[in-house]
Amino acid sequence: MSQVTSQTFPVQQLVANKKDRVISLLALGVPINAVVDVGVQRGTPELMEPLRERHHHLFEPVSLWYGDIEKNYSAISNTLYPIALSDEIGSAWLIQTALLKDGVATHARISEVPVIPDGQEIVSCEEIKVDRLDSYSDLLEKDYLLKVDVDGKDLEVLKGASGCISNASVVIVEAHWAALTARGKILEEYGFELIDIVDRVMYGQVLWQCDLVYLRSDLMNEKLRPPMFDPAHWHPLP
């Protein structure tokens, strides 16, 4: 019996990150006509480079990042929405925290109640506007890529997009290890299929967080997911 080698079935070098996944989707004809980036912080280079010819809708409530956003997206068509997205319309409190407890903001979270800043771990607390992505559906192009990374409130953002997410072709959402199934359940109910898990981060010897990549089901085709089982399409990853 002859031994099956990589020379018998050439294997494409696959890289498990957002940028390479987007590039491969474009090459396979998946339509991505705009970017809706929820939780952009200073910018998302993995989407800026391959999708620089598309319009980027940037949702970011933390004013600390606005100068960097203006600079980083100066050559890219964009609209900045200085609000937080969730599943309700109203207001909340934006709490900026410092991971190193040195007074330098590294993360932000939304709370229903205010807290008192201590200048070290809790850098600031300010009232902000909260809205649903559905409120902006008329502004969003058909077949947009939705990226959600809001430090734990990702599920609420997805729930607040129930009326417009059917116009997204691709959804990329960050997920903590304990939240994978909840993210997947709602996206499957919205009519999306999981096609990749990228940007995995380990803590110790176990998975801590990752980004889940979903494709709208009607866009799935045999180039993306060939019929089983052809060894030529089998690509074990390290």
Residue frames as a rotation matrix with the C-alpha (Angstrom) as fourth column:
MET 1
0.582 0.813 0.000 0.00
0.813 -0.582 0.000 0.00
0.000 0.000 -1.000 0.00
SER 2
-0.240 -0.681 0.692 1.43
0.621 -0.656 -0.430 3.35
0.746 0.327 0.580 -0.99
GLN 3
-0.346 0.025 -0.938 1.85
0.871 -0.363 -0.331 5.94
-0.349 -0.932 0.104 1.73
VAL 4
0.559 0.592 0.581 -0.28
0.722 -0.692 0.011 9.08
0.409 0.413 -0.814 1.46
THR 5
-0.388 -0.753 -0.532 1.91
0.877 -0.480 0.039 12.15
-0.284 -0.451 0.846 1.74
SER 6
0.179 0.403 -0.897 1.45
0.180 -0.910 -0.373 15.89
-0.967 -0.095 -0.236 1.45
GLN 7
-0.731 -0.468 -0.497 2.91
-0.408 -0.284 0.868 15.58
-0.548 0.837 0.017 -2.03
THR 8
-0.782 0.524 0.339 0.06
0.623 0.688 0.374 13.27
-0.037 0.503 -0.864 -3.02
PHE 9
0.358 0.920 0.160 -2.54
0.879 -0.390 0.276 15.80
0.316 0.042 -0.948 -1.84
PRO 10
-0.593 -0.635 0.495 -1.13
0.452 -0.771 -0.449 19.35
0.667 -0.042 0.744 -1.85
VAL 11
0.174 0.610 -0.773 -2.18
0.985 -0.113 0.132 21.17
-0.007 -0.784 -0.621 1.30
GLN 12
0.265 -0.001 0.964 -2.87
0.260 -0.963 -0.072 24.89
0.929 0.270 -0.255 1.28
GLN 13
-0.718 -0.550 -0.426 -1.11
0.583 -0.141 -0.800 26.67
0.380 -0.823 0.422 4.13
LEU 14
0.320 0.911 0.260 -3.93
0.432 -0.384 0.816 27.85
0.843 -0.148 -0.516 6.38
VAL 15
-0.844 -0.535 0.041 -3.47
0.245 -0.452 -0.857 30.48
0.478 -0.713 0.513 9.06
ALA 16
-0.036 0.896 -0.442 -6.07
0.915 0.207 0.346 30.72
0.401 -0.392 -0.828 11.82
ASN 17
-0.681 -0.073 -0.729 -6.53
0.464 -0.813 -0.351 34.48
-0.567 -0.577 0.587 12.09
LYS 18
0.274 0.909 -0.314 -9.17
0.303 -0.391 -0.869 37.01
-0.913 0.143 -0.382 11.03
LYS 19
0.015 -0.312 -0.950 -7.14
-0.702 -0.680 0.212 38.58
-0.712 0.663 -0.229 8.24
ASP 20
-0.884 -0.436 -0.167 -6.35
-0.424 0.600 0.679 35.35
-0.196 0.671 -0.715 6.40
ARG 21
-0.527 0.775 0.348 -9.88
0.599 0.629 -0.496 34.05
-0.603 -0.053 -0.796 6.87
VAL 22
0.350 0.646 -0.679 -11.31
-0.037 -0.715 -0.699 37.24
-0.936 0.269 -0.226 5.32
ILE 23
-0.321 -0.563 -0.762 -8.84
-0.811 -0.252 0.528 37.06
-0.489 0.787 -0.376 2.42
SER 24
-0.969 -0.057 0.242 -9.82
0.042 0.920 0.389 33.45
-0.245 0.387 -0.889 1.71
LEU 25
-0.134 0.989 0.059 -13.54
0.574 0.126 -0.809 34.27
-0.808 -0.075 -0.584 1.84
LEU 26
0.280 0.167 -0.945 -13.08
-0.504 -0.813 -0.293 37.10
-0.817 0.558 -0.143 -0.66
ALA 27
-0.659 -0.633 -0.405 -11.09
-0.684 0.281 0.673 34.80
-0.312 0.721 -0.619 -2.95
LEU 28
-0.874 0.378 0.304 -13.93
0.402 0.915 0.019 32.28
-0.271 0.139 -0.953 -2.84
GLY 29
-0.701 0.561 0.441 -16.47
0.246 -0.391 0.887 34.89
0.670 0.730 0.136 -3.89
VAL 30
-0.084 0.671 -0.737 -18.19
0.996 0.043 -0.074 35.57
-0.018 -0.740 -0.672 -0.57
PRO 31
0.128 0.164 0.978 -19.68
0.445 -0.891 0.091 39.08
0.886 0.424 -0.187 -0.81
ILE 32
0.033 -0.128 -0.991 -18.39
0.940 -0.333 0.075 41.58
-0.340 -0.934 0.109 1.75
ASN 33
0.165 0.160 0.973 -19.55
0.746 -0.666 -0.017 45.06
0.645 0.729 -0.229 0.79
ALA 34
0.270 -0.106 0.957 -18.92
-0.474 -0.880 0.037 46.88
0.838 -0.464 -0.288 4.07
VAL 35
-0.513 -0.459 -0.726 -17.59
0.479 0.549 -0.685 46.39
0.713 -0.699 -0.062 7.59
VAL 36
0.546 0.597 0.587 -19.57
-0.328 -0.493 0.806 46.93
0.771 -0.633 -0.073 10.78
ASP 37
-0.318 -0.821 -0.473 -16.96
0.334 0.370 -0.867 46.96
0.887 -0.434 0.157 13.54
VAL 38
0.692 0.631 0.351 -18.48
-0.177 -0.323 0.930 46.92
0.700 -0.706 -0.112 17.02
GLY 39
0.875 -0.483 -0.025 -15.83
0.087 0.107 0.990 47.62
-0.475 -0.869 0.136 19.64
VAL 40
0.823 -0.524 0.221 -13.18
0.256 -0.006 -0.967 49.00
0.508 0.852 0.129 17.30
GLN 41
0.548 -0.619 -0.563 -10.97
0.586 -0.195 0.786 50.54
-0.597 -0.761 0.256 20.02
ARG 42
-0.067 -0.647 -0.760 -7.99
-0.239 -0.729 0.641 52.03
-0.969 0.225 -0.106 18.14
GLY 43
0.065 0.083 -0.994 -8.65
-0.997 -0.031 -0.068 50.01
-0.036 0.996 0.081 14.99
THR 44
0.534 0.116 0.838 -8.90
-0.169 0.985 -0.029 46.49
-0.829 -0.126 0.546 13.61
PRO 45
-0.229 -0.738 -0.635 -5.89
-0.803 -0.225 0.552 45.98
-0.550 0.636 -0.541 11.28
GLU 46
-0.743 -0.076 0.665 -7.04
0.125 0.960 0.249 42.45
-0.657 0.268 -0.704 10.37
LEU 47
0.227 0.881 0.416 -10.07
0.795 0.079 -0.602 43.99
-0.563 0.467 -0.682 8.65
MET 48
0.508 -0.056 -0.860 -8.58
-0.206 -0.977 -0.059 47.32
-0.836 0.207 -0.507 7.59
GLU 49
-0.482 -0.840 -0.249 -5.99
-0.464 0.004 0.886 45.81
-0.743 0.543 -0.391 5.25
PRO 50
-0.842 0.110 0.527 -8.04
0.442 0.702 0.559 43.27
-0.309 0.704 -0.640 3.23
LEU 51
0.072 0.967 0.243 -11.18
0.997 -0.066 -0.034 45.45
-0.017 0.245 -0.969 3.25
ARG 52
-0.524 -0.385 -0.760 -9.71
0.494 -0.864 0.097 48.91
-0.694 -0.324 0.643 2.88
GLU 53
-0.969 0.202 0.144 -11.83
0.032 -0.473 0.881 49.62
0.246 0.858 0.451 -0.21
ARG 54
-0.128 0.966 -0.227 -15.06
0.717 0.248 0.651 49.07
0.685 -0.079 -0.724 1.73
HIS 55
-0.020 0.215 0.976 -16.82
-0.469 -0.865 0.181 51.50
0.883 -0.454 0.119 4.03
HIS 56
-0.584 -0.246 -0.773 -16.20
0.526 0.611 -0.592 50.83
0.618 -0.753 -0.227 7.72
HIS 57
0.392 0.736 0.552 -18.97
-0.241 -0.497 0.834 51.57
0.888 -0.459 -0.018 10.24
LEU 58
-0.534 -0.764 -0.364 -17.13
0.256 0.264 -0.930 51.97
0.806 -0.589 0.055 13.55
PHE 59
0.622 0.758 0.198 -19.02
-0.063 -0.204 0.977 51.66
0.781 -0.620 -0.080 16.83
GLU 60
-0.273 -0.782 -0.560 -16.95
0.715 0.224 -0.662 52.74
0.643 -0.581 0.498 19.82
PRO 61
0.744 0.664 0.080 -18.17
0.424 -0.560 0.712 54.48
0.517 -0.495 -0.698 23.01
VAL 62
0.467 -0.635 -0.615 -14.71
0.745 -0.093 0.661 55.09
-0.477 -0.767 0.430 24.51
SER 63
1.000 -0.005 0.022 -13.64
0.007 -0.867 -0.498 58.62
0.021 0.498 -0.867 23.59
LEU 64
0.419 -0.905 0.071 -10.07
-0.290 -0.059 0.955 57.80
-0.860 -0.421 -0.287 24.65
TRP 65
-0.169 -0.502 0.848 -9.60
0.558 0.660 0.502 55.98
-0.812 0.558 0.168 21.33
TYR 66
0.743 0.663 0.090 -11.08
0.406 -0.341 -0.848 58.60
-0.531 0.667 -0.523 18.98
GLY 67
0.475 -0.647 -0.597 -7.80
-0.692 -0.694 0.201 60.31
-0.544 0.317 -0.777 18.12
ASP 68
-0.567 -0.705 0.425 -6.22
-0.333 0.669 0.665 57.00
-0.753 0.235 -0.614 17.16
ILE 69
0.050 0.673 0.738 -9.30
0.620 0.559 -0.551 55.98
-0.783 0.485 -0.389 15.17
GLU 70
0.851 0.278 -0.445 -9.21
-0.094 -0.753 -0.652 59.20
-0.516 0.597 -0.614 13.15
LYS 71
0.050 -0.933 -0.357 -5.52
-0.858 -0.223 0.462 58.70
-0.511 0.283 -0.812 12.43
ASN 72
-0.600 -0.380 0.704 -5.68
-0.145 0.917 0.372 54.97
-0.786 0.121 -0.606 11.66
TYR 73
-0.014 0.703 0.711 -8.71
0.780 0.453 -0.432 55.24
-0.626 0.548 -0.555 9.36
SER 74
-0.039 -0.025 -0.999 -7.68
-0.199 -0.980 0.032 58.47
-0.979 0.200 0.033 7.63
ALA 75
-0.721 -0.305 -0.622 -7.21
-0.652 -0.007 0.758 56.66
-0.236 0.952 -0.194 4.30
ILE 76
-0.882 0.471 -0.031 -10.29
0.450 0.859 0.246 54.44
0.143 0.203 -0.969 4.68
SER 77
-0.412 0.830 0.377 -13.91
-0.371 -0.530 0.762 55.46
0.832 0.174 0.526 4.15
ASN 78
-0.668 0.125 -0.734 -15.54
0.633 0.615 -0.471 55.29
0.392 -0.779 -0.490 7.58
THR 79
0.112 0.686 0.719 -18.27
-0.309 -0.664 0.681 56.52
0.945 -0.298 0.137 9.89
LEU 80
-0.848 -0.420 -0.322 -17.67
0.198 0.312 -0.929 56.66
0.491 -0.852 -0.182 13.64
TYR 81
0.278 0.952 0.127 -20.67
-0.041 -0.120 0.992 56.11
0.960 -0.281 0.006 15.93
PRO 82
-0.667 -0.654 0.356 -19.77
-0.333 -0.166 -0.928 57.22
0.666 -0.738 -0.107 19.49
ILE 83
0.255 0.817 0.517 -22.22
-0.944 0.095 0.314 54.90
0.208 -0.568 0.796 21.21
ALA 84
-0.796 -0.363 0.485 -22.36
-0.484 0.862 -0.150 51.49
-0.363 -0.354 -0.862 22.87
LEU 85
-0.228 0.715 -0.661 -24.46
-0.724 0.329 0.607 48.74
0.651 0.616 0.442 21.31
SER 86
-0.877 0.064 0.476 -26.58
-0.320 0.663 -0.677 46.31
-0.359 -0.746 -0.561 23.26
ASP 87
-0.737 0.670 0.086 -30.05
0.603 0.595 0.531 44.74
0.305 0.444 -0.843 23.14
GLU 88
0.270 0.817 -0.509 -31.81
0.919 -0.377 -0.118 47.78
-0.289 -0.436 -0.852 24.62
ILE 89
-0.080 -0.216 0.973 -32.07
0.523 -0.840 -0.144 51.52
0.849 0.497 0.180 23.95
GLY 90
0.905 0.370 -0.211 -31.22
0.368 -0.433 0.823 53.90
0.213 -0.822 -0.528 26.76
SER 91
0.388 -0.819 0.422 -28.14
-0.652 -0.567 -0.503 54.79
0.652 -0.080 -0.754 28.75
ALA 92
0.834 -0.239 -0.498 -25.56
0.471 0.779 0.414 53.03
0.289 -0.580 0.762 30.87
TRP 93
0.770 -0.638 0.000 -22.23
-0.489 -0.591 0.641 53.62
-0.409 -0.494 -0.768 32.53
LEU 94
0.741 -0.624 -0.249 -18.95
0.062 0.433 -0.899 53.08
0.669 0.651 0.360 30.72
ILE 95
0.851 -0.473 0.228 -16.26
-0.285 -0.051 0.957 51.96
-0.441 -0.879 -0.179 33.13
GLN 96
0.599 -0.739 -0.307 -12.66
-0.329 0.122 -0.936 52.07
0.730 0.662 -0.170 31.95
THR 97
0.929 -0.277 0.244 -10.23
-0.117 0.405 0.907 49.82
-0.350 -0.871 0.344 33.79
ALA 98
0.270 -0.924 -0.269 -6.46
-0.919 -0.164 -0.359 49.32
0.288 0.344 -0.894 33.85
LEU 99
0.770 0.038 -0.637 -5.34
-0.046 0.999 0.005 45.70
0.637 0.025 0.771 33.63
LEU 100
-0.110 -0.929 -0.354 -2.01
0.562 0.236 -0.793 46.55
0.820 -0.286 0.496 35.29
LYS 101
0.636 0.480 -0.603 -3.67
0.767 -0.309 0.562 48.80
0.084 -0.821 -0.565 37.88
ASP 102
-0.420 -0.877 -0.235 -1.44
0.852 -0.470 0.229 51.66
-0.311 -0.104 0.945 36.78
GLY 103
-0.053 0.502 -0.863 -4.09
0.130 -0.854 -0.504 54.18
-0.990 -0.139 -0.020 35.79
VAL 104
-0.713 -0.208 -0.669 -3.66
-0.618 -0.262 0.741 53.53
-0.330 0.942 0.058 32.06
ALA 105
0.247 0.945 0.213 -6.98
-0.665 0.325 -0.672 52.36
-0.704 0.025 0.710 30.58
THR 106
-0.849 -0.516 -0.111 -6.74
-0.452 0.602 0.658 49.02
-0.272 0.609 -0.745 28.76
HIS 107
-0.763 0.647 -0.008 -10.31
0.591 0.701 0.399 47.72
0.264 0.300 -0.917 28.90
ALA 108
-0.765 0.613 0.197 -13.84
-0.641 -0.754 -0.143 49.04
0.061 -0.236 0.970 29.11
ARG 109
-0.787 0.593 -0.169 -17.09
0.589 0.804 0.078 47.50
0.182 -0.038 -0.983 30.26
ILE 110
-0.474 0.731 0.491 -20.69
-0.345 -0.667 0.660 48.64
0.810 0.143 0.569 30.42
SER 111
-0.857 0.194 -0.477 -22.58
0.510 0.454 -0.731 48.66
0.075 -0.870 -0.488 33.69
GLU 112
0.059 0.959 0.278 -26.14
0.649 -0.248 0.720 49.51
0.759 0.137 -0.637 34.68
VAL 113
0.922 0.197 -0.333 -24.86
0.386 -0.513 0.766 51.27
-0.020 -0.835 -0.549 37.81
PRO 114
0.570 -0.749 0.338 -21.95
-0.346 -0.591 -0.728 53.70
0.745 0.298 -0.596 38.26
VAL 115
0.585 -0.502 -0.636 -18.82
0.800 0.484 0.354 53.05
0.130 -0.716 0.685 40.29
ILE 116
0.926 -0.319 -0.200 -16.37
-0.221 -0.890 0.399 55.41
-0.305 -0.326 -0.895 41.90
PRO 117
0.658 -0.744 -0.114 -13.00
0.091 0.229 -0.969 55.59
0.747 0.628 0.218 40.05
ASP 118
0.849 -0.449 -0.279 -9.91
0.340 0.061 0.938 54.98
-0.405 -0.891 0.204 42.15
GLY 119
0.700 -0.563 -0.440 -7.47
-0.674 -0.724 -0.148 56.30
-0.235 0.400 -0.886 39.52
GLN 120
-0.409 -0.879 0.243 -5.56
-0.750 0.476 0.459 53.05
-0.519 0.005 -0.855 39.37
GLU 121
-0.812 0.172 0.558 -7.69
0.325 0.927 0.186 50.01
-0.486 0.332 -0.809 38.53
ILE 122
0.246 0.916 0.316 -10.92
0.933 -0.136 -0.333 51.90
-0.262 0.376 -0.889 37.79
VAL 123
-0.711 -0.679 0.185 -9.77
0.700 -0.655 0.284 54.77
-0.071 0.332 0.941 35.62
SER 124
-0.889 0.449 -0.086 -13.08
-0.456 -0.887 0.080 56.46
-0.041 0.111 0.993 34.82
CYS 125
-0.561 0.810 0.173 -16.85
0.747 0.585 -0.317 56.07
-0.358 -0.048 -0.933 34.87
GLU 126
-0.838 0.268 -0.476 -19.08
-0.373 -0.917 0.140 58.06
-0.399 0.295 0.868 32.52
GLU 127
0.042 0.944 0.326 -22.69
0.056 0.324 -0.944 57.90
-0.998 0.058 -0.039 31.35
ILE 128
-0.889 -0.367 -0.273 -23.10
-0.271 -0.057 0.961 56.92
-0.368 0.928 -0.049 27.70
LYS 129
0.100 0.905 -0.414 -25.83
-0.958 -0.024 -0.285 56.34
-0.268 0.425 0.865 25.13
VAL 130
-0.726 -0.223 0.650 -26.79
-0.121 0.973 0.199 52.73
-0.677 0.066 -0.733 24.45
ASP 131
0.082 0.738 -0.670 -28.57
-0.928 -0.189 -0.321 51.62
-0.363 0.648 0.669 21.30
ARG 132
0.369 0.110 0.923 -29.36
0.139 0.975 -0.172 48.57
-0.919 0.192 0.345 19.19
LEU 133
-0.772 -0.635 0.033 -27.63
0.076 -0.040 0.996 47.88
-0.631 0.772 0.080 15.89
ASP 134
-0.247 0.784 0.570 -31.13
0.947 0.320 -0.029 47.52
-0.205 0.532 -0.821 14.45
SER 135
0.489 0.447 -0.749 -31.53
0.393 -0.879 -0.269 51.29
-0.779 -0.163 -0.606 14.83
TYR 136
-0.064 -0.647 -0.760 -28.88
-0.552 -0.611 0.567 51.76
-0.831 0.456 -0.318 12.12
SER 137
-0.068 0.043 0.997 -30.07
0.456 0.890 -0.007 49.11
-0.887 0.454 -0.080 9.67
ASP 138
0.868 0.469 0.161 -30.99
0.360 -0.373 -0.855 51.67
-0.341 0.800 -0.493 6.99
LEU 139
0.645 -0.692 -0.324 -27.36
-0.707 -0.701 0.093 52.87
-0.291 0.169 -0.942 6.94
LEU 140
-0.148 -0.747 0.649 -25.80
-0.417 0.642 0.644 49.44
-0.897 -0.175 -0.406 6.46
GLU 141
-0.247 -0.060 -0.967 -24.97
-0.967 0.086 0.242 48.01
0.068 0.995 -0.079 3.07
LYS 142
0.852 0.524 0.011 -26.28
-0.523 0.851 -0.047 44.57
-0.034 0.035 0.999 2.07
ASP 143
0.784 -0.547 -0.294 -23.79
0.446 0.825 -0.348 41.75
0.433 0.142 0.890 2.73
TYR 144
0.403 -0.657 0.637 -21.68
-0.695 -0.673 -0.255 43.47
0.596 -0.340 -0.727 5.38
LEU 145
-0.129 -0.521 -0.844 -19.16
0.429 0.738 -0.521 41.81
0.894 -0.429 0.128 7.66
LEU 146
0.695 0.392 0.603 -20.10
-0.395 -0.492 0.776 42.21
0.601 -0.777 -0.187 11.32
LYS 147
-0.263 -0.791 -0.553 -17.29
0.361 0.451 -0.816 42.04
0.894 -0.415 0.167 13.87
VAL 148
0.703 0.544 0.458 -18.18
-0.270 -0.392 0.880 42.11
0.658 -0.742 -0.129 17.57
ASP 149
-0.109 -0.750 -0.652 -15.57
0.715 0.396 -0.576 42.44
0.690 -0.529 0.493 20.33
VAL 150
0.129 0.298 0.946 -16.92
-0.320 -0.890 0.324 44.29
0.939 -0.345 -0.020 23.36
ASP 151
-0.761 -0.622 0.183 -15.34
-0.350 0.156 -0.924 42.54
0.546 -0.767 -0.336 26.33
GLY 152
-0.961 0.277 0.012 -18.18
0.173 0.633 -0.755 40.29
-0.217 -0.723 -0.656 27.43
LYS 153
-0.229 0.928 -0.293 -21.34
-0.242 -0.346 -0.906 42.02
-0.943 -0.137 0.304 26.12
ASP 154
-0.904 -0.230 -0.361 -21.10
-0.391 0.104 0.914 40.40
-0.173 0.968 -0.184 22.70
LEU 155
-0.730 0.674 0.112 -24.26
0.682 0.728 0.067 38.36
-0.036 0.126 -0.991 23.16
GLU 156
0.018 0.745 -0.666 -26.31
0.498 -0.585 -0.640 41.47
-0.867 -0.320 -0.382 23.94
VAL 157
-0.453 -0.248 -0.856 -24.96
-0.542 -0.686 0.486 43.13
-0.708 0.684 0.176 20.78
LEU 158
-0.995 0.076 -0.060 -26.07
0.003 0.641 0.768 40.12
0.096 0.764 -0.638 18.71
LYS 159
-0.383 0.913 -0.145 -29.52
0.863 0.297 -0.408 40.19
-0.329 -0.281 -0.902 20.30
GLY 160
0.063 0.368 -0.928 -29.79
0.113 -0.926 -0.360 43.88
-0.992 -0.082 -0.100 19.45
ALA 161
-0.640 -0.328 -0.694 -29.10
-0.639 -0.274 0.719 43.05
-0.426 0.904 -0.034 15.79
SER 162
-0.489 0.463 0.740 -31.99
0.263 0.886 -0.381 40.58
-0.832 0.008 -0.555 15.41
GLY 163
0.547 0.829 -0.117 -33.73
0.181 -0.254 -0.950 42.72
-0.817 0.498 -0.289 12.79
CYS 164
0.745 -0.293 -0.599 -30.74
-0.640 -0.564 -0.521 43.47
-0.186 0.772 -0.608 10.55
ILE 165
-0.104 -0.895 0.434 -28.23
-0.595 0.406 0.693 40.66
-0.797 -0.187 -0.575 10.96
SER 166
0.418 0.314 0.852 -29.82
0.415 0.769 -0.487 38.77
-0.808 0.557 0.191 8.07
ASN 167
0.993 -0.106 -0.045 -28.16
-0.095 -0.537 -0.838 41.36
0.064 0.837 -0.543 5.82
ALA 168
0.229 -0.960 0.159 -24.71
-0.843 -0.114 0.525 40.38
-0.487 -0.254 -0.836 7.12
SER 169
0.601 -0.105 -0.792 -22.79
-0.525 0.696 -0.491 37.88
0.603 0.711 0.363 5.04
VAL 170
-0.070 -0.719 -0.692 -20.12
0.427 0.605 -0.672 37.15
0.901 -0.343 0.264 7.67
VAL 171
0.807 0.242 0.539 -20.12
-0.379 -0.489 0.786 37.50
0.454 -0.838 -0.303 11.46
ILE 172
-0.140 -0.869 -0.475 -16.94
0.351 0.405 -0.844 37.38
0.926 -0.285 0.249 13.53
VAL 173
0.658 0.447 0.606 -17.51
-0.415 -0.457 0.787 37.44
0.628 -0.769 -0.115 17.29
GLU 174
-0.525 -0.840 0.137 -15.09
-0.527 0.195 -0.827 37.10
0.668 -0.506 -0.545 20.17
ALA 175
0.635 0.754 -0.169 -16.01
-0.354 0.478 0.804 34.39
0.687 -0.451 0.570 22.66
HIS 176
-0.229 -0.565 0.792 -14.72
-0.973 0.139 -0.182 33.43
-0.007 -0.813 -0.582 26.07
TRP 177
-0.895 -0.219 -0.388 -14.42
-0.283 0.952 0.115 29.64
0.344 0.213 -0.915 26.51
ALA 178
-0.788 0.616 -0.009 -17.56
0.352 0.438 -0.827 29.51
-0.505 -0.655 -0.562 28.66
ALA 179
-0.079 0.784 -0.616 -19.61
-0.322 -0.605 -0.728 31.51
-0.943 0.141 0.300 26.14
LEU 180
-0.908 -0.358 -0.219 -18.96
-0.310 0.219 0.925 29.55
-0.283 0.908 -0.310 22.94
THR 181
-0.726 0.649 0.228 -22.26
0.685 0.710 0.163 27.69
-0.057 0.275 -0.960 22.92
ALA 182
0.080 0.781 -0.620 -24.37
0.552 -0.552 -0.624 30.77
-0.830 -0.292 -0.475 23.70
ARG 183
-0.309 -0.262 -0.914 -22.80
-0.538 -0.744 0.395 32.72
-0.784 0.614 0.089 20.82
GLY 184
-0.986 -0.151 -0.070 -23.23
-0.145 0.579 0.802 29.77
-0.081 0.801 -0.593 18.49
LYS 185
-0.504 0.859 0.094 -26.84
0.750 0.489 -0.446 29.12
-0.429 -0.154 -0.890 19.46
ILE 186
0.215 0.644 -0.735 -28.06
0.152 -0.765 -0.626 32.62
-0.965 0.023 -0.262 18.65
LEU 187
-0.390 -0.417 -0.821 -26.11
-0.714 -0.426 0.556 32.86
-0.582 0.803 -0.131 15.40
GLU 188
-0.977 0.117 0.181 -27.45
0.193 0.846 0.498 29.49
-0.095 0.521 -0.848 14.24
GLU 189
-0.137 0.981 -0.138 -30.97
0.732 0.006 -0.681 30.71
-0.667 -0.194 -0.719 15.05
TYR 190
0.188 0.131 -0.973 -30.25
-0.314 -0.931 -0.186 33.77
-0.931 0.341 -0.134 12.89
GLY 191
0.955 0.264 0.136 -29.32
0.015 0.415 -0.910 31.49
-0.297 0.870 0.392 9.97
PHE 192
0.406 -0.890 -0.209 -25.52
-0.882 -0.322 -0.343 31.35
0.238 0.324 -0.916 10.13
GLU 193
0.942 -0.190 -0.276 -23.07
0.207 0.978 0.036 28.44
0.263 -0.091 0.960 10.08
LEU 194
0.609 -0.793 0.027 -19.74
-0.345 -0.234 0.909 28.18
-0.714 -0.563 -0.416 11.88
ILE 195
0.943 -0.318 -0.096 -16.88
0.019 0.340 -0.940 28.03
0.332 0.885 0.326 9.38
ASP 196
0.033 -0.994 -0.102 -13.79
0.325 0.108 -0.940 28.75
0.945 -0.002 0.327 11.49
ILE 197
0.929 0.024 -0.369 -12.34
0.362 -0.257 0.896 29.36
-0.073 -0.966 -0.248 14.95
VAL 198
0.305 -0.826 0.473 -9.49
0.518 -0.273 -0.811 31.85
0.799 0.492 0.345 14.76
ASP 199
-0.132 -0.489 0.862 -7.19
-0.397 -0.771 -0.498 33.95
0.908 -0.408 -0.092 16.94
ARG 200
0.684 0.360 -0.635 -7.20
0.327 0.627 0.707 31.37
0.652 -0.691 0.311 19.72
VAL 201
-0.071 -0.669 0.740 -5.68
-0.677 -0.513 -0.528 32.45
0.733 -0.538 -0.416 23.03
MET 202
0.231 0.053 -0.971 -4.61
0.454 0.877 0.156 29.92
0.860 -0.477 0.179 25.62
TYR 203
0.266 -0.234 0.935 -4.32
-0.832 -0.545 0.100 30.49
0.486 -0.805 -0.339 29.35
GLY 204
-0.026 -0.375 0.927 -2.13
-0.651 0.709 0.269 27.82
-0.758 -0.597 -0.263 30.86
GLN 205
-0.911 -0.339 0.233 -2.82
-0.099 0.731 0.675 24.65
-0.399 0.592 -0.700 28.91
VAL 206
-0.267 0.899 0.348 -6.45
0.825 0.400 -0.399 25.37
-0.498 0.181 -0.848 28.01
LEU 207
-0.408 0.232 0.883 -8.41
0.676 -0.573 0.463 27.60
0.614 0.786 0.077 25.66
TRP 208
-0.672 0.179 -0.719 -9.27
0.498 -0.609 -0.617 31.00
-0.548 -0.773 0.320 27.13
GLN 209
0.266 0.775 -0.573 -10.83
-0.132 -0.560 -0.818 32.90
-0.955 0.293 -0.047 24.23
CYS 210
-0.659 -0.390 0.643 -11.10
0.573 0.295 0.765 32.92
-0.488 0.872 0.029 20.44
ASP 211
-0.467 0.558 -0.686 -12.97
-0.700 -0.707 -0.100 34.48
-0.541 0.433 0.721 17.54
LEU 212
-0.265 0.496 0.827 -15.80
0.443 0.825 -0.352 32.52
-0.856 0.273 -0.438 15.95
VAL 213
-0.801 -0.026 -0.598 -16.36
-0.486 -0.556 0.675 33.05
-0.350 0.831 0.433 12.20
TYR 214
-0.213 0.831 0.513 -19.89
0.372 0.555 -0.744 32.48
-0.903 0.032 -0.428 10.89
LEU 215
-0.988 -0.033 -0.148 -21.21
-0.130 -0.321 0.938 32.58
-0.078 0.947 0.313 7.33
ARG 216
-0.161 0.984 -0.080 -24.82
-0.833 -0.178 -0.524 33.18
-0.529 -0.018 0.848 6.33
SER 217
-0.151 0.049 0.987 -26.16
-0.028 0.998 -0.054 29.75
-0.988 -0.035 -0.149 5.40
ASP 218
0.815 0.544 0.202 -27.38
0.172 0.106 -0.979 30.64
-0.554 0.833 -0.007 1.92
LEU 219
0.620 -0.668 -0.413 -23.82
-0.784 -0.508 -0.357 31.61
0.029 0.545 -0.838 0.98
MET 220
-0.005 -0.623 0.782 -22.36
-0.471 0.691 0.548 28.21
-0.882 -0.366 -0.297 1.85
ASN 221
0.712 0.182 -0.678 -21.09
-0.699 0.267 -0.663 26.35
0.060 0.946 0.318 -1.21
GLU 222
0.961 -0.276 0.019 -18.96
0.275 0.961 0.042 23.37
-0.030 -0.035 0.999 -2.14
LYS 223
0.273 -0.907 0.321 -15.83
0.126 -0.297 -0.946 25.49
0.954 0.299 0.033 -2.52
LEU 224
-0.034 -0.227 0.973 -16.08
-0.855 -0.498 -0.146 26.35
0.518 -0.837 -0.178 1.15
ARG 225
-0.210 0.040 0.977 -17.31
-0.725 0.664 -0.183 22.99
-0.656 -0.747 -0.110 2.42
PRO 226
-0.488 -0.041 -0.872 -16.79
-0.786 0.455 0.418 20.23
0.380 0.889 -0.254 -0.17
PRO 227
0.666 0.729 -0.160 -18.86
-0.621 0.660 0.423 17.04
0.414 -0.182 0.892 0.01
MET 228
-0.024 -0.628 0.778 -17.40
-0.839 0.436 0.326 14.39
-0.544 -0.645 -0.537 2.31
PHE 229
0.708 -0.702 -0.080 -15.08
-0.093 -0.204 0.975 12.56
-0.700 -0.682 -0.210 2.02
ASP 230
0.830 -0.534 0.162 -12.20
0.240 0.079 -0.968 13.50
0.504 0.842 0.193 -0.23
PRO 231
0.487 -0.693 -0.532 -8.75
0.816 0.145 0.559 13.25
-0.311 -0.706 0.636 1.44
ALA 232
-0.280 -0.621 0.732 -7.53
0.831 -0.538 -0.139 16.09
0.480 0.570 0.667 -0.79
HIS 233
0.146 0.429 0.891 -9.63
-0.058 -0.896 0.441 18.50
0.988 -0.116 -0.106 1.28
TRP 234
0.846 0.163 -0.508 -8.52
0.447 0.305 0.841 17.19
0.292 -0.938 0.185 4.67
HIS 235
0.113 -0.803 0.585 -6.19
0.029 -0.586 -0.810 19.71
0.993 0.108 -0.043 6.34
PRO 236
0.565 -0.003 -0.825 -5.10
0.805 0.223 0.550 18.87
0.183 -0.975 0.129 9.89
LEU 237
0.540 -0.364 0.759 -3.77
-0.208 -0.931 -0.299 21.97
0.815 0.003 -0.579 11.64
PRO 238
-0.447 -0.781 -0.437 -0.96
0.332 0.309 -0.891 22.05
0.831 -0.543 0.121 14.22
